[in-house]
Amino acid sequence: MTVCHIVLESDCPLGDLTGDCRLDGADLKIFCNQWRVSESCARFDCADLNRDDKINLTDFYLGAKNWNRE
């Protein structure tokens, strides 16, 4: 048996939920649709930025630090 662990690092800012390497209104729309959801997600568009299985103000703060950055 072989075990492989791959970590993909992105040059895109934390909070970029659309995958376009910008944090803008489109990302905010995705974030709002997931607001206060308590479920684990592994999708690239998951708004749980700190991976605590909650989408809340902590995640909003983490993303807001990168607003309009490319």
PQR file with spaces between the fields and no chain letter, atoms N, CA, C, O and H, PARSE charges and radii, in Angstrom:
ATOM       1  N    MET     1       0.833   -1.181    0.000 -0.4000 1.5000
ATOM       2  CA   MET     1       0.000    0.000    0.000 -0.0000 2.0000
ATOM       3  C    MET     1       0.872    1.237    0.000  0.5500 1.7000
ATOM       4  O    MET     1       1.931    1.274    0.626 -0.5500 1.4000
ATOM       5  N    THR     2       0.417    2.231   -0.700 -0.4000 1.5000
ATOM       6  CA   THR     2       1.127    3.496   -0.780 -0.0000 2.0000
ATOM       7  C    THR     2       0.227    4.606   -0.267  0.5500 1.7000
ATOM       8  O    THR     2      -0.962    4.655   -0.580 -0.5500 1.4000
ATOM       9  H    THR     2      -0.443    2.201   -1.209  0.4000 1.0000
ATOM      10  N    VAL     3       0.798    5.479    0.511 -0.4000 1.5000
ATOM      11  CA   VAL     3       0.074    6.639    1.017 -0.0000 2.0000
ATOM      12  C    VAL     3       0.728    7.869    0.438  0.5500 1.7000
ATOM      13  O    VAL     3       1.951    8.006    0.446 -0.5500 1.4000
ATOM      14  H    VAL     3       1.764    5.439    0.765  0.4000 1.0000
ATOM      15  N    CYS     4      -0.089    8.747   -0.057 -0.4000 1.5000
ATOM      16  CA   CYS     4       0.424    9.976   -0.659 -0.0000 2.0000
ATOM      17  C    CYS     4      -0.342   11.155   -0.084  0.5500 1.7000
ATOM      18  O    CYS     4      -1.571   11.133   -0.029 -0.5500 1.4000
ATOM      19  H    CYS     4      -1.083    8.635   -0.064  0.4000 1.0000
ATOM      20  N    HIS     5       0.361   12.158    0.334 -0.4000 1.5000
ATOM      21  CA   HIS     5      -0.253   13.372    0.863 -0.0000 2.0000
ATOM      22  C    HIS     5       0.204   14.534   -0.009  0.5500 1.7000
ATOM      23  O    HIS     5       1.400   14.811   -0.105 -0.5500 1.4000
ATOM      24  H    HIS     5       1.360   12.175    0.289  0.4000 1.0000
ATOM      25  N    ILE     6      -0.730   15.201   -0.632 -0.4000 1.5000
ATOM      26  CA   ILE     6      -0.402   16.306   -1.527 -0.0000 2.0000
ATOM      27  C    ILE     6      -0.980   17.584   -0.955  0.5500 1.7000
ATOM      28  O    ILE     6      -2.158   17.638   -0.604 -0.5500 1.4000
ATOM      29  H    ILE     6      -1.701   14.977   -0.555  0.4000 1.0000
ATOM      30  N    VAL     7      -0.164   18.596   -0.862 -0.4000 1.5000
ATOM      31  CA   VAL     7      -0.616   19.910   -0.408 -0.0000 2.0000
ATOM      32  C    VAL     7      -0.464   20.864   -1.584  0.5500 1.7000
ATOM      33  O    VAL     7       0.637   21.082   -2.088 -0.5500 1.4000
ATOM      34  H    VAL     7       0.794   18.552   -1.147  0.4000 1.0000
ATOM      35  N    LEU     8      -1.579   21.423   -2.007 -0.4000 1.5000
ATOM      36  CA   LEU     8      -1.543   22.385   -3.101 -0.0000 2.0000
ATOM      37  C    LEU     8      -1.585   23.787   -2.517  0.5500 1.7000
ATOM      38  O    LEU     8      -2.500   24.139   -1.773 -0.5500 1.4000
ATOM      39  H    LEU     8      -2.474   21.246   -1.598  0.4000 1.0000
ATOM      40  N    GLU     9      -0.610   24.557   -2.854 -0.4000 1.5000
ATOM      41  CA   GLU     9      -0.572   25.935   -2.398 -0.0000 2.0000
ATOM      42  C    GLU     9      -1.026   26.817   -3.544  0.5500 1.7000
ATOM      43  O    GLU     9      -0.724   26.558   -4.709 -0.5500 1.4000
ATOM      44  H    GLU     9       0.133   24.271   -3.459  0.4000 1.0000
ATOM      45  N    SER    10      -1.741   27.841   -3.200 -0.4000 1.5000
ATOM      46  CA   SER    10      -2.277   28.727   -4.219 -0.0000 2.0000
ATOM      47  C    SER    10      -1.686   30.114   -4.053  0.5500 1.7000
ATOM      48  O    SER    10      -1.425   30.563   -2.937 -0.5500 1.4000
ATOM      49  H    SER    10      -1.986   28.052   -2.253  0.4000 1.0000
ATOM      50  N    ASP    11      -1.481   30.780   -5.165 -0.4000 1.5000
ATOM      51  CA   ASP    11      -1.058   32.172   -5.115 -0.0000 2.0000
ATOM      52  C    ASP    11      -2.257   33.095   -4.964  0.5500 1.7000
ATOM      53  O    ASP    11      -2.101   34.305   -4.806 -0.5500 1.4000
ATOM      54  H    ASP    11      -1.693   30.415   -6.071  0.4000 1.0000
ATOM      55  N    CYS    12      -3.445   32.524   -5.011 -0.4000 1.5000
ATOM      56  CA   CYS    12      -4.669   33.312   -4.877 -0.0000 2.0000
ATOM      57  C    CYS    12      -4.886   33.676   -3.408  0.5500 1.7000
ATOM      58  O    CYS    12      -4.491   32.920   -2.521 -0.5500 1.4000
ATOM      59  H    CYS    12      -3.572   31.541   -5.140  0.4000 1.0000
ATOM      60  N    PRO    13      -5.507   34.820   -3.145 -0.5600 1.5000
ATOM      61  CA   PRO    13      -5.724   35.232   -1.761  0.2800 2.0000
ATOM      62  C    PRO    13      -6.729   34.337   -1.049  0.5500 1.7000
ATOM      63  O    PRO    13      -7.648   33.802   -1.669 -0.5500 1.4000
ATOM      64  N    LEU    14      -6.547   34.181    0.253 -0.4000 1.5000
ATOM      65  CA   LEU    14      -7.491   33.448    1.077 -0.0000 2.0000
ATOM      66  C    LEU    14      -8.851   34.121    0.966  0.5500 1.7000
ATOM      67  O    LEU    14      -8.957   35.337    1.124 -0.5500 1.4000
ATOM      68  H    LEU    14      -5.800   34.615    0.757  0.4000 1.0000
ATOM      69  N    GLY    15      -9.872   33.353    0.700 -0.4000 1.5000
ATOM      70  CA   GLY    15     -11.213   33.908    0.529 -0.0000 2.0000
ATOM      71  C    GLY    15     -11.662   33.926   -0.911  0.5500 1.7000
ATOM      72  O    GLY    15     -12.832   34.186   -1.193 -0.5500 1.4000
ATOM      73  H    GLY    15      -9.785   32.365    0.572  0.4000 1.0000
ATOM      74  N    ASP    16     -10.747   33.651   -1.833 -0.4000 1.5000
ATOM      75  CA   ASP    16     -11.120   33.572   -3.247 -0.0000 2.0000
ATOM      76  C    ASP    16     -11.905   32.286   -3.458  0.5500 1.7000
ATOM      77  O    ASP    16     -11.318   31.207   -3.541 -0.5500 1.4000
ATOM      78  H    ASP    16      -9.797   33.440   -1.604  0.4000 1.0000
ATOM      79  N    LEU    17     -13.213   32.389   -3.546 -0.4000 1.5000
ATOM      80  CA   LEU    17     -14.074   31.224   -3.652 -0.0000 2.0000
ATOM      81  C    LEU    17     -14.458   30.899   -5.087  0.5500 1.7000
ATOM      82  O    LEU    17     -15.021   29.835   -5.346 -0.5500 1.4000
ATOM      83  H    LEU    17     -13.690   33.265   -3.479  0.4000 1.0000
ATOM      84  N    THR    18     -14.164   31.795   -6.024 -0.4000 1.5000
ATOM      85  CA   THR    18     -14.508   31.560   -7.419 -0.0000 2.0000
ATOM      86  C    THR    18     -13.347   30.963   -8.214  0.5500 1.7000
ATOM      87  O    THR    18     -13.547   30.433   -9.307 -0.5500 1.4000
ATOM      88  H    THR    18     -13.707   32.659   -5.813  0.4000 1.0000
ATOM      89  N    GLY    19     -12.144   31.050   -7.669 -0.4000 1.5000
ATOM      90  CA   GLY    19     -10.984   30.510   -8.360 -0.0000 2.0000
ATOM      91  C    GLY    19     -10.376   31.446   -9.382  0.5500 1.7000
ATOM      92  O    GLY    19      -9.561   31.022  -10.201 -0.5500 1.4000
ATOM      93  H    GLY    19     -11.981   31.481   -6.782  0.4000 1.0000
ATOM      94  N    ASP    20     -10.764   32.732   -9.347 -0.4000 1.5000
ATOM      95  CA   ASP    20     -10.209   33.691  -10.307 -0.0000 2.0000
ATOM      96  C    ASP    20      -9.070   34.531   -9.723  0.5500 1.7000
ATOM      97  O    ASP    20      -8.607   35.488  -10.344 -0.5500 1.4000
ATOM      98  H    ASP    20     -11.426   33.077   -8.682  0.4000 1.0000
ATOM      99  N    CYS    21      -8.632   34.157   -8.524 -0.4000 1.5000
ATOM     100  CA   CYS    21      -7.531   34.832   -7.819 -0.0000 2.0000
ATOM     101  C    CYS    21      -7.842   36.280   -7.452  0.5500 1.7000
ATOM     102  O    CYS    21      -6.934   37.093   -7.280 -0.5500 1.4000
ATOM     103  H    CYS    21      -9.008   33.380   -8.020  0.4000 1.0000
ATOM     104  N    ARG    22      -9.115   36.590   -7.335 -0.4000 1.5000
ATOM     105  CA   ARG    22      -9.546   37.904   -6.837 -0.0000 2.0000
ATOM     106  C    ARG    22     -10.585   37.658   -5.753  0.5500 1.7000
ATOM     107  O    ARG    22     -11.324   36.675   -5.803 -0.5500 1.4000
ATOM     108  H    ARG    22      -9.852   35.929   -7.474  0.4000 1.0000
ATOM     109  N    LEU    23     -10.639   38.537   -4.794 -0.4000 1.5000
ATOM     110  CA   LEU    23     -11.671   38.472   -3.775 -0.0000 2.0000
ATOM     111  C    LEU    23     -12.575   39.670   -3.999  0.5500 1.7000
ATOM     112  O    LEU    23     -12.212   40.807   -3.696 -0.5500 1.4000
ATOM     113  H    LEU    23     -10.039   39.336   -4.753  0.4000 1.0000
ATOM     114  N    ASP    24     -13.766   39.399   -4.538 -0.4000 1.5000
ATOM     115  CA   ASP    24     -14.666   40.473   -4.922 -0.0000 2.0000
ATOM     116  C    ASP    24     -16.114   40.082   -4.650  0.5500 1.7000
ATOM     117  O    ASP    24     -16.374   39.147   -3.893 -0.5500 1.4000
ATOM     118  H    ASP    24     -14.062   38.476   -4.785  0.4000 1.0000
ATOM     119  N    GLY    25     -17.042   40.783   -5.254 -0.4000 1.5000
ATOM     120  CA   GLY    25     -18.465   40.555   -5.026 -0.0000 2.0000
ATOM     121  C    GLY    25     -18.929   39.146   -5.344  0.5500 1.7000
ATOM     122  O    GLY    25     -19.833   38.636   -4.682 -0.5500 1.4000
ATOM     123  H    GLY    25     -16.831   41.543   -5.869  0.4000 1.0000
ATOM     124  N    ALA    26     -18.342   38.513   -6.327 -0.4000 1.5000
ATOM     125  CA   ALA    26     -18.729   37.143   -6.671 -0.0000 2.0000
ATOM     126  C    ALA    26     -18.377   36.186   -5.529  0.5500 1.7000
ATOM     127  O    ALA    26     -19.132   35.258   -5.239 -0.5500 1.4000
ATOM     128  H    ALA    26     -17.608   38.927   -6.865  0.4000 1.0000
ATOM     129  N    ASP    27     -17.238   36.413   -4.889 -0.4000 1.5000
ATOM     130  CA   ASP    27     -16.841   35.590   -3.749 -0.0000 2.0000
ATOM     131  C    ASP    27     -17.750   35.870   -2.549  0.5500 1.7000
ATOM     132  O    ASP    27     -18.128   34.955   -1.818 -0.5500 1.4000
ATOM     133  H    ASP    27     -16.625   37.167   -5.124  0.4000 1.0000
ATOM     134  N    LEU    28     -18.090   37.132   -2.358 -0.4000 1.5000
ATOM     135  CA   LEU    28     -18.984   37.505   -1.259 -0.0000 2.0000
ATOM     136  C    LEU    28     -20.352   36.851   -1.417  0.5500 1.7000
ATOM     137  O    LEU    28     -20.959   36.443   -0.426 -0.5500 1.4000
ATOM     138  H    LEU    28     -17.783   37.876   -2.952  0.4000 1.0000
ATOM     139  N    LYS    29     -20.838   36.748   -2.633 -0.4000 1.5000
ATOM     140  CA   LYS    29     -22.126   36.093   -2.884 -0.0000 2.0000
ATOM     141  C    LYS    29     -22.071   34.619   -2.472  0.5500 1.7000
ATOM     142  O    LYS    29     -22.999   34.119   -1.836 -0.5500 1.4000
ATOM     143  H    LYS    29     -20.345   37.079   -3.437  0.4000 1.0000
ATOM     144  N    ILE    30     -20.997   33.929   -2.827 -0.4000 1.5000
ATOM     145  CA   ILE    30     -20.837   32.528   -2.426 -0.0000 2.0000
ATOM     146  C    ILE    30     -20.766   32.431   -0.907  0.5500 1.7000
ATOM     147  O    ILE    30     -21.393   31.564   -0.299 -0.5500 1.4000
ATOM     148  H    ILE    30     -20.243   34.335   -3.344  0.4000 1.0000
ATOM     149  N    PHE    31     -19.995   33.330   -0.305 -0.4000 1.5000
ATOM     150  CA   PHE    31     -19.855   33.336    1.151 -0.0000 2.0000
ATOM     151  C    PHE    31     -21.219   33.514    1.822  0.5500 1.7000
ATOM     152  O    PHE    31     -21.551   32.788    2.758 -0.5500 1.4000
ATOM     153  H    PHE    31     -19.485   34.034   -0.799  0.4000 1.0000
ATOM     154  N    CYS    32     -21.992   34.459    1.354 -0.4000 1.5000
ATOM     155  CA   CYS    32     -23.311   34.725    1.954 -0.0000 2.0000
ATOM     156  C    CYS    32     -24.256   33.531    1.805  0.5500 1.7000
ATOM     157  O    CYS    32     -25.052   33.259    2.704 -0.5500 1.4000
ATOM     158  H    CYS    32     -21.722   35.050    0.593  0.4000 1.0000
ATOM     159  N    ASN    33     -24.175   32.834    0.704 -0.4000 1.5000
ATOM     160  CA   ASN    33     -25.015   31.654    0.502 -0.0000 2.0000
ATOM     161  C    ASN    33     -24.641   30.514    1.450  0.5500 1.7000
ATOM     162  O    ASN    33     -25.466   29.642    1.723 -0.5500 1.4000
ATOM     163  H    ASN    33     -23.528   33.055   -0.026  0.4000 1.0000
ATOM     164  N    GLN    34     -23.419   30.515    1.946 -0.4000 1.5000
ATOM     165  CA   GLN    34     -22.977   29.470    2.855 -0.0000 2.0000
ATOM     166  C    GLN    34     -22.977   29.918    4.320  0.5500 1.7000
ATOM     167  O    GLN    34     -22.635   29.139    5.210 -0.5500 1.4000
ATOM     168  H    GLN    34     -22.749   31.224    1.723  0.4000 1.0000
ATOM     169  N    TRP    35     -23.357   31.161    4.564 -0.4000 1.5000
ATOM     170  CA   TRP    35     -23.293   31.764    5.898 -0.0000 2.0000
ATOM     171  C    TRP    35     -24.008   30.917    6.941  0.5500 1.7000
ATOM     172  O    TRP    35     -25.132   30.465    6.721 -0.5500 1.4000
ATOM     173  H    TRP    35     -23.635   31.793    3.841  0.4000 1.0000
ATOM     174  N    ARG    36     -23.366   30.708    8.053 -0.4000 1.5000
ATOM     175  CA   ARG    36     -23.894   30.007    9.226 -0.0000 2.0000
ATOM     176  C    ARG    36     -24.224   28.538    8.962  0.5500 1.7000
ATOM     177  O    ARG    36     -25.003   27.939    9.703 -0.5500 1.4000
ATOM     178  H    ARG    36     -22.453   31.075    8.232  0.4000 1.0000
ATOM     179  N    VAL    37     -23.648   27.962    7.931 -0.4000 1.5000
ATOM     180  CA   VAL    37     -23.830   26.542    7.648 -0.0000 2.0000
ATOM     181  C    VAL    37     -22.805   25.774    8.481  0.5500 1.7000
ATOM     182  O    VAL    37     -21.627   26.132    8.504 -0.5500 1.4000
ATOM     183  H    VAL    37     -23.014   28.449    7.329  0.4000 1.0000
ATOM     184  N    SER    38     -23.243   24.743    9.146 -0.4000 1.5000
ATOM     185  CA   SER    38     -22.337   23.922    9.955 -0.0000 2.0000
ATOM     186  C    SER    38     -22.149   22.571    9.287  0.5500 1.7000
ATOM     187  O    SER    38     -22.763   21.580    9.681 -0.5500 1.4000
ATOM     188  H    SER    38     -24.199   24.453    9.127  0.4000 1.0000
ATOM     189  N    GLU    39     -21.319   22.543    8.301 -0.4000 1.5000
ATOM     190  CA   GLU    39     -21.001   21.285    7.642 -0.0000 2.0000
ATOM     191  C    GLU    39     -19.587   21.362    7.104  0.5500 1.7000
ATOM     192  O    GLU    39     -19.115   22.422    6.694 -0.5500 1.4000
ATOM     193  H    GLU    39     -20.820   23.349    7.981  0.4000 1.0000
ATOM     194  N    SER    40     -18.937   20.250    7.113 -0.4000 1.5000
ATOM     195  CA   SER    40     -17.585   20.196    6.596 -0.0000 2.0000
ATOM     196  C    SER    40     -17.639   20.183    5.079  0.5500 1.7000
ATOM     197  O    SER    40     -18.461   19.481    4.490 -0.5500 1.4000
ATOM     198  H    SER    40     -19.320   19.388    7.447  0.4000 1.0000
ATOM     199  N    CYS    41     -16.781   20.943    4.451 -0.4000 1.5000
ATOM     200  CA   CYS    41     -16.738   20.930    2.995 -0.0000 2.0000
ATOM     201  C    CYS    41     -15.289   20.975    2.533  0.5500 1.7000
ATOM     202  O    CYS    41     -14.448   21.633    3.145 -0.5500 1.4000
ATOM     203  H    CYS    41     -16.113   21.513    4.929  0.4000 1.0000
ATOM     204  N    ALA    42     -15.021   20.289    1.482 -0.4000 1.5000
ATOM     205  CA   ALA    42     -13.668   20.232    0.937 -0.0000 2.0000
ATOM     206  C    ALA    42     -13.602   20.839   -0.453  0.5500 1.7000
ATOM     207  O    ALA    42     -12.564   20.768   -1.111 -0.5500 1.4000
ATOM     208  H    ALA    42     -15.705   19.754    0.985  0.4000 1.0000
ATOM     209  N    ARG    43     -14.690   21.432   -0.903 -0.4000 1.5000
ATOM     210  CA   ARG    43     -14.720   22.037   -2.241 -0.0000 2.0000
ATOM     211  C    ARG    43     -13.839   23.282   -2.262  0.5500 1.7000
ATOM     212  O    ARG    43     -13.571   23.884   -1.222 -0.5500 1.4000
ATOM     213  H    ARG    43     -15.533   21.489   -0.368  0.4000 1.0000
ATOM     214  N    PHE    44     -13.399   23.656   -3.443 -0.4000 1.5000
ATOM     215  CA   PHE    44     -12.577   24.864   -3.546 -0.0000 2.0000
ATOM     216  C    PHE    44     -13.375   26.111   -3.195  0.5500 1.7000
ATOM     217  O    PHE    44     -12.794   27.128   -2.817 -0.5500 1.4000
ATOM     218  H    PHE    44     -13.617   23.167   -4.288  0.4000 1.0000
ATOM     219  N    ASP    45     -14.702   26.047   -3.316 -0.4000 1.5000
ATOM     220  CA   ASP    45     -15.523   27.225   -3.034 -0.0000 2.0000
ATOM     221  C    ASP    45     -16.116   27.200   -1.626  0.5500 1.7000
ATOM     222  O    ASP    45     -17.142   27.831   -1.374 -0.5500 1.4000
ATOM     223  H    ASP    45     -15.173   25.220   -3.623  0.4000 1.0000
ATOM     224  N    CYS    46     -15.487   26.486   -0.724 -0.4000 1.5000
ATOM     225  CA   CYS    46     -15.972   26.393    0.648 -0.0000 2.0000
ATOM     226  C    CYS    46     -15.587   27.662    1.409  0.5500 1.7000
ATOM     227  O    CYS    46     -14.418   28.046    1.431 -0.5500 1.4000
ATOM     228  H    CYS    46     -14.653   25.973   -0.929  0.4000 1.0000
ATOM     229  N    ALA    47     -16.557   28.299    2.022 -0.4000 1.5000
ATOM     230  CA   ALA    47     -16.324   29.545    2.749 -0.0000 2.0000
ATOM     231  C    ALA    47     -15.786   29.325    4.156  0.5500 1.7000
ATOM     232  O    ALA    47     -15.561   30.296    4.878 -0.5500 1.4000
ATOM     233  H    ALA    47     -17.506   27.987    2.005  0.4000 1.0000
ATOM     234  N    ASP    48     -15.576   28.090    4.565 -0.4000 1.5000
ATOM     235  CA   ASP    48     -15.003   27.788    5.879 -0.0000 2.0000
ATOM     236  C    ASP    48     -13.489   27.967    5.783  0.5500 1.7000
ATOM     237  O    ASP    48     -12.749   26.993    5.642 -0.5500 1.4000
ATOM     238  H    ASP    48     -15.759   27.301    3.979  0.4000 1.0000
ATOM     239  N    LEU    49     -13.041   29.203    5.861 -0.4000 1.5000
ATOM     240  CA   LEU    49     -11.649   29.536    5.586 -0.0000 2.0000
ATOM     241  C    LEU    49     -10.678   29.043    6.642  0.5500 1.7000
ATOM     242  O    LEU    49      -9.510   28.800    6.337 -0.5500 1.4000
ATOM     243  H    LEU    49     -13.642   29.994    5.976  0.4000 1.0000
ATOM     244  N    ASN    50     -11.137   28.889    7.884 -0.4000 1.5000
ATOM     245  CA   ASN    50     -10.242   28.396    8.926 -0.0000 2.0000
ATOM     246  C    ASN    50     -10.490   26.925    9.250  0.5500 1.7000
ATOM     247  O    ASN    50      -9.910   26.390   10.195 -0.5500 1.4000
ATOM     248  H    ASN    50     -12.086   29.086    8.132  0.4000 1.0000
ATOM     249  N    ARG    51     -11.345   26.275    8.474 -0.4000 1.5000
ATOM     250  CA   ARG    51     -11.616   24.835    8.553 -0.0000 2.0000
ATOM     251  C    ARG    51     -12.031   24.371    9.948  0.5500 1.7000
ATOM     252  O    ARG    51     -11.524   23.371   10.456 -0.5500 1.4000
ATOM     253  H    ARG    51     -11.816   26.709    7.707  0.4000 1.0000
ATOM     254  N    ASP    52     -12.974   25.119   10.569 -0.4000 1.5000
ATOM     255  CA   ASP    52     -13.498   24.700   11.870 -0.0000 2.0000
ATOM     256  C    ASP    52     -14.929   24.174   11.758  0.5500 1.7000
ATOM     257  O    ASP    52     -15.634   24.053   12.760 -0.5500 1.4000
ATOM     258  H    ASP    52     -13.387   25.931   10.156  0.4000 1.0000
ATOM     259  N    ASP    53     -15.347   23.865   10.541 -0.4000 1.5000
ATOM     260  CA   ASP    53     -16.686   23.339   10.250 -0.0000 2.0000
ATOM     261  C    ASP    53     -17.808   24.326   10.559  0.5500 1.7000
ATOM     262  O    ASP    53     -18.950   23.926   10.788 -0.5500 1.4000
ATOM     263  H    ASP    53     -14.775   23.963    9.727  0.4000 1.0000
ATOM     264  N    LYS    54     -17.477   25.621   10.566 -0.4000 1.5000
ATOM     265  CA   LYS    54     -18.475   26.674   10.735 -0.0000 2.0000
ATOM     266  C    LYS    54     -18.123   27.801    9.776  0.5500 1.7000
ATOM     267  O    LYS    54     -16.949   28.074    9.528 -0.5500 1.4000
ATOM     268  H    LYS    54     -16.549   25.946   10.380  0.4000 1.0000
ATOM     269  N    ILE    55     -19.133   28.442    9.248 -0.4000 1.5000
ATOM     270  CA   ILE    55     -18.913   29.612    8.403 -0.0000 2.0000
ATOM     271  C    ILE    55     -19.516   30.782    9.158  0.5500 1.7000
ATOM     272  O    ILE    55     -20.735   30.921    9.257 -0.5500 1.4000
ATOM     273  H    ILE    55     -20.087   28.220    9.449  0.4000 1.0000
ATOM     274  N    ASN    56     -18.629   31.624    9.692 -0.4000 1.5000
ATOM     275  CA   ASN    56     -19.070   32.676   10.597 -0.0000 2.0000
ATOM     276  C    ASN    56     -18.192   33.918   10.453  0.5500 1.7000
ATOM     277  O    ASN    56     -17.474   34.063    9.463 -0.5500 1.4000
ATOM     278  H    ASN    56     -17.639   31.511    9.611  0.4000 1.0000
ATOM     279  N    LEU    57     -18.250   34.811   11.439 -0.4000 1.5000
ATOM     280  CA   LEU    57     -17.505   36.070   11.362 -0.0000 2.0000
ATOM     281  C    LEU    57     -15.989   35.873   11.299  0.5500 1.7000
ATOM     282  O    LEU    57     -15.285   36.701   10.720 -0.5500 1.4000
ATOM     283  H    LEU    57     -18.832   34.693   12.243  0.4000 1.0000
ATOM     284  N    THR    58     -15.492   34.814   11.873 -0.4000 1.5000
ATOM     285  CA   THR    58     -14.053   34.550   11.786 -0.0000 2.0000
ATOM     286  C    THR    58     -13.647   34.345   10.330  0.5500 1.7000
ATOM     287  O    THR    58     -12.632   34.879    9.883 -0.5500 1.4000
ATOM     288  H    THR    58     -16.063   34.142   12.344  0.4000 1.0000
ATOM     289  N    ASP    59     -14.436   33.576    9.599 -0.4000 1.5000
ATOM     290  CA   ASP    59     -14.146   33.357    8.173 -0.0000 2.0000
ATOM     291  C    ASP    59     -14.311   34.654    7.387  0.5500 1.7000
ATOM     292  O    ASP    59     -13.525   34.942    6.484 -0.5500 1.4000
ATOM     293  H    ASP    59     -15.260   33.142    9.963  0.4000 1.0000
ATOM     294  N    PHE    60     -15.326   35.430    7.729 -0.4000 1.5000
ATOM     295  CA   PHE    60     -15.536   36.719    7.056 -0.0000 2.0000
ATOM     296  C    PHE    60     -14.318   37.616    7.263  0.5500 1.7000
ATOM     297  O    PHE    60     -13.842   38.247    6.319 -0.5500 1.4000
ATOM     298  H    PHE    60     -15.965   35.197    8.463  0.4000 1.0000
ATOM     299  N    TYR    61     -13.818   37.671    8.491 -0.4000 1.5000
ATOM     300  CA   TYR    61     -12.647   38.490    8.805 -0.0000 2.0000
ATOM     301  C    TYR    61     -11.429   38.036    7.997  0.5500 1.7000
ATOM     302  O    TYR    61     -10.712   38.859    7.428 -0.5500 1.4000
ATOM     303  H    TYR    61     -14.206   37.158    9.257  0.4000 1.0000
ATOM     304  N    LEU    62     -11.204   36.731    7.953 -0.4000 1.5000
ATOM     305  CA   LEU    62     -10.052   36.202    7.207 -0.0000 2.0000
ATOM     306  C    LEU    62     -10.123   36.584    5.730  0.5500 1.7000
ATOM     307  O    LEU    62      -9.110   36.951    5.135 -0.5500 1.4000
ATOM     308  H    LEU    62     -11.787   36.062    8.415  0.4000 1.0000
ATOM     309  N    GLY    63     -11.297   36.501    5.146 -0.4000 1.5000
ATOM     310  CA   GLY    63     -11.458   36.865    3.744 -0.0000 2.0000
ATOM     311  C    GLY    63     -11.394   38.367    3.526  0.5500 1.7000
ATOM     312  O    GLY    63     -10.812   38.835    2.548 -0.5500 1.4000
ATOM     313  H    GLY    63     -12.120   36.203    5.630  0.4000 1.0000
ATOM     314  N    ALA    64     -11.994   39.123    4.440 -0.4000 1.5000
ATOM     315  CA   ALA    64     -12.056   40.576    4.282 -0.0000 2.0000
ATOM     316  C    ALA    64     -10.669   41.223    4.259  0.5500 1.7000
ATOM     317  O    ALA    64     -10.489   42.282    3.658 -0.5500 1.4000
ATOM     318  H    ALA    64     -12.467   38.743    5.235  0.4000 1.0000
ATOM     319  N    LYS    65      -9.701   40.597    4.903 -0.4000 1.5000
ATOM     320  CA   LYS    65      -8.330   41.133    4.885 -0.0000 2.0000
ATOM     321  C    LYS    65      -7.774   41.148    3.468  0.5500 1.7000
ATOM     322  O    LYS    65      -6.848   41.906    3.178 -0.5500 1.4000
ATOM     323  H    LYS    65      -9.847   39.737    5.392  0.4000 1.0000
ATOM     324  N    ASN    66      -8.321   40.327    2.586 -0.4000 1.5000
ATOM     325  CA   ASN    66      -7.822   40.235    1.208 -0.0000 2.0000
ATOM     326  C    ASN    66      -8.753   40.860    0.189  0.5500 1.7000
ATOM     327  O    ASN    66      -8.586   40.626   -1.008 -0.5500 1.4000
ATOM     328  H    ASN    66      -9.073   39.712    2.822  0.4000 1.0000
ATOM     329  N    TRP    67      -9.728   41.648    0.621 -0.4000 1.5000
ATOM     330  CA   TRP    67     -10.719   42.223   -0.280 -0.0000 2.0000
ATOM     331  C    TRP    67     -10.050   43.020   -1.383  0.5500 1.7000
ATOM     332  O    TRP    67      -9.195   43.866   -1.120 -0.5500 1.4000
ATOM     333  H    TRP    67      -9.863   41.838    1.594  0.4000 1.0000
ATOM     334  N    ASN    68     -10.441   42.749   -2.610 -0.4000 1.5000
ATOM     335  CA   ASN    68      -9.954   43.423   -3.819 -0.0000 2.0000
ATOM     336  C    ASN    68      -8.450   43.252   -4.067  0.5500 1.7000
ATOM     337  O    ASN    68      -7.854   44.034   -4.808 -0.5500 1.4000
ATOM     338  H    ASN    68     -11.135   42.062   -2.823  0.4000 1.0000
ATOM     339  N    ARG    69      -7.846   42.250   -3.463 -0.4000 1.5000
ATOM     340  CA   ARG    69      -6.448   41.940   -3.761 -0.0000 2.0000
ATOM     341  C    ARG    69      -6.384   40.890   -4.852  0.5500 1.7000
ATOM     342  O    ARG    69      -7.267   40.040   -4.968 -0.5500 1.4000
ATOM     343  H    ARG    69      -8.331   41.615   -2.862  0.4000 1.0000
ATOM     344  N    GLU    70      -5.346   40.958   -5.636 -0.4000 1.5000
ATOM     345  CA   GLU    70      -5.116   39.947   -6.687 -0.0000 2.0000
ATOM     346  C    GLU    70      -3.792   39.281   -6.441  0.5500 1.7000
ATOM     347  O    GLU    70      -3.394   38.399   -7.201 -0.5500 1.4000
ATOM     348  H    GLU    70      -4.629   41.648   -5.541  0.4000 1.0000
